Amino acid sequence: MSKPASFTSALALGEAPSSARSKPRVIVTGGSGKLGRATVQYLANEGWEVISVDLRRPAGISEDGKSGLGGAYRLVEIDLEDMGSVLETFHSTDMAYSGIQAVVHLAAIPSPGQTSASRQFRTNTMGWVFVHYTASSTYTGTDSGSSTYNVLEACRKLKIKNVVLASSETLIGIPFDPHPPAFLPMTEEHERRPESAYSLSKLMGETMAEQYTRWDPELKIVSLRFSNVMLPQEYATFEGWQGDAKARYWNCWGYIDARDGAQSVALSLKSKQTGHHQYLIAAEDTCMRMSNDELVKAVFPDVKYTPTAGPNDSLLSIEKAKKELGFKPAYKWQDQVGK
Ligand SMILES: NC(=O)c1ccc[n+]([C@@H]2O[C@H](COP(=O)([O-])OP(=O)(O)OC[C@H]3O[C@@H](n4cnc5c(N)ncnc54)[C@H](O)[C@@H]3O)[C@@H](O)[C@H]2O)c1
């Protein structure tokens, strides 16, 4: 039997002929998560072919795993703890794709207090996983963390030079109790001061990024220190914090809409820089109606405070991200409540 005229070995592996594939390809780890879903959608809209990599499937996915992915071309279900799977997935997945131009690493246990401190540090830094099963052994979800080392090392081995890491606002010294910030508004110049295993794991991520970019001068790693990520439906809870300066002082009253977090990822991927770069990523405003003067006077009266231009401008400065990445948050909580 003769082969169909269009048959090629590339097509046999599911890979479109290179002339037909114009989109750059990016892996988003943690693509089924809160920030991951927004990022997958944003990057797909920006023209990336997105491979979402996660331990779990997002809600709404089809049985064959090819549609309902919120814009991703494929979901590849692996455990980032397993270096073999990471290397293989970053290289190719037989019927779906081969060759990756960029990696966005979001997967992690995303906040302190969800597991023991030592487990959190280990999972977010080196990779280690625990999975819940019901009595009938049905898979119900995971509390696993990420593997920043595996991700960075796989990128080095495969010569992927465009990398974005989810860092965290917690590095600035959250929860500021008993140690208040050295100055406000907070900037990237502030000493990194992890106060939890979670935050220490993010410091390890940034420290590894510093060394990996020293080893390879062509490599770019952008560490985005996200503030507290919010979905549109969460803005309703903001009302309950108003009038109480102490309700959200622990992160300098910051937040970031998941869609704006995704915008900062897209801009980081586009950036032509090399080396390691860190940015605070927050909304333009605080989560409060009380003015910054009132908030700072009530909670941090002895902290060196340079008044912001607007009374509610973010106290987590995003000037560096605006200047160097072109970041421009589109969402403010007061415009979003009730939408
Ligand atoms: N949510 C926030 O307020 C916040 C604030 C600052 C920084 N961050 C950081 O942003 C990133 C994303 O946070 P999020 O809120 O979307 O978290 P999330 O828990 O909603 O999503 C994390 C995803 O990572 C996946 N994952 C975890 N371990 C994995 C493994 N070993 N292999 C494969 N997949 C794995 C999970 O299944 C999950 O889908 C995290 O790195 C987090 O630390 C989040």
The ligand as a MOL file (V3000), in Angstrom:
LIG
                    3D

  0  0  0     0  0            999 V3000
M  V30 BEGIN CTAB
M  V30 COUNTS 44 48 0 0 0
M  V30 BEGIN ATOM
M  V30 1 N -2.0930 33.2330 44.8930 0
M  V30 2 C -1.3740 34.2550 45.3720 0
M  V30 3 O -1.8960 35.1430 46.0610 0
M  V30 4 C 0.1020 34.3470 45.0550 0
M  V30 5 C 0.8270 35.4720 45.5070 0
M  V30 6 C 2.1870 35.5620 45.2060 0
M  V30 7 C 2.8100 34.5690 44.4650 0
M  V30 8 N 2.0720 33.4800 44.0450 0 CHG=1
M  V30 9 C 2.7530 32.4510 43.2900 0
M  V30 10 O 2.1250 32.3390 42.0150 0
M  V30 11 C 2.1530 30.9690 41.5830 0
M  V30 12 C 0.7470 30.5120 41.1990 0
M  V30 13 O -0.0860 30.6240 42.3360 0
M  V30 14 P -1.6240 30.2030 42.2670 0
M  V30 15 O -2.3420 31.0530 43.2470 0
M  V30 16 O -2.0790 30.1640 40.8570 0 CHG=-1
M  V30 17 O -1.5490 28.7190 42.8560 0
M  V30 18 P -2.5630 27.4730 42.5720 0
M  V30 19 O -2.4340 26.5770 43.7570 0
M  V30 20 O -3.9180 27.9560 42.2050 0
M  V30 21 O -1.9030 26.7780 41.3210 0
M  V30 22 C -0.7090 26.0670 41.4160 0
M  V30 23 C -0.7860 24.9280 40.4030 0
M  V30 24 O 0.4550 24.2310 40.4280 0
M  V30 25 C 0.1810 22.8390 40.2550 0
M  V30 26 N 1.2840 22.0660 40.8120 0
M  V30 27 C 1.7270 22.0850 42.0680 0
M  V30 28 N 2.7320 21.2160 42.2290 0
M  V30 29 C 2.9600 20.6420 41.0340 0
M  V30 30 C 3.8750 19.6570 40.5790 0
M  V30 31 N 4.7640 19.1020 41.3990 0
M  V30 32 N 3.8330 19.2830 39.2920 0
M  V30 33 C 2.9160 19.8400 38.4380 0
M  V30 34 N 2.0230 20.7820 38.8380 0
M  V30 35 C 2.0380 21.1780 40.1210 0
M  V30 36 C -1.1190 22.6250 41.0460 0
M  V30 37 O -1.7790 21.4420 40.6310 0
M  V30 38 C -1.8900 23.9050 40.7240 0
M  V30 39 O -2.7470 23.7400 39.6140 0
M  V30 40 C 2.7910 30.1750 42.7200 0
M  V30 41 O 4.1650 29.9940 42.4440 0
M  V30 42 C 2.6140 31.0730 43.9150 0
M  V30 43 O 3.5980 30.8320 44.9040 0
M  V30 44 C 0.7360 33.3650 44.2990 0
M  V30 END ATOM
M  V30 BEGIN BOND
M  V30 1 1 1 2
M  V30 2 2 2 3
M  V30 3 1 2 4
M  V30 4 1 4 5
M  V30 5 2 4 44
M  V30 6 2 5 6
M  V30 7 1 6 7
M  V30 8 2 7 8
M  V30 9 1 8 9
M  V30 10 1 8 44
M  V30 11 1 9 10
M  V30 12 1 9 42
M  V30 13 1 10 11
M  V30 14 1 11 12
M  V30 15 1 11 40
M  V30 16 1 12 13
M  V30 17 1 13 14
M  V30 18 2 14 15
M  V30 19 1 14 16
M  V30 20 1 14 17
M  V30 21 1 17 18
M  V30 22 2 18 19
M  V30 23 1 18 20
M  V30 24 1 18 21
M  V30 25 1 21 22
M  V30 26 1 22 23
M  V30 27 1 23 24
M  V30 28 1 23 38
M  V30 29 1 24 25
M  V30 30 1 25 26
M  V30 31 1 25 36
M  V30 32 1 26 27
M  V30 33 1 26 35
M  V30 34 2 27 28
M  V30 35 1 28 29
M  V30 36 1 29 30
M  V30 37 2 29 35
M  V30 38 1 30 31
M  V30 39 2 30 32
M  V30 40 1 32 33
M  V30 41 2 33 34
M  V30 42 1 34 35
M  V30 43 1 36 37
M  V30 44 1 36 38
M  V30 45 1 38 39
M  V30 46 1 40 41
M  V30 47 1 40 42
M  V30 48 1 42 43
M  V30 END BOND
M  V30 END CTAB
M  END
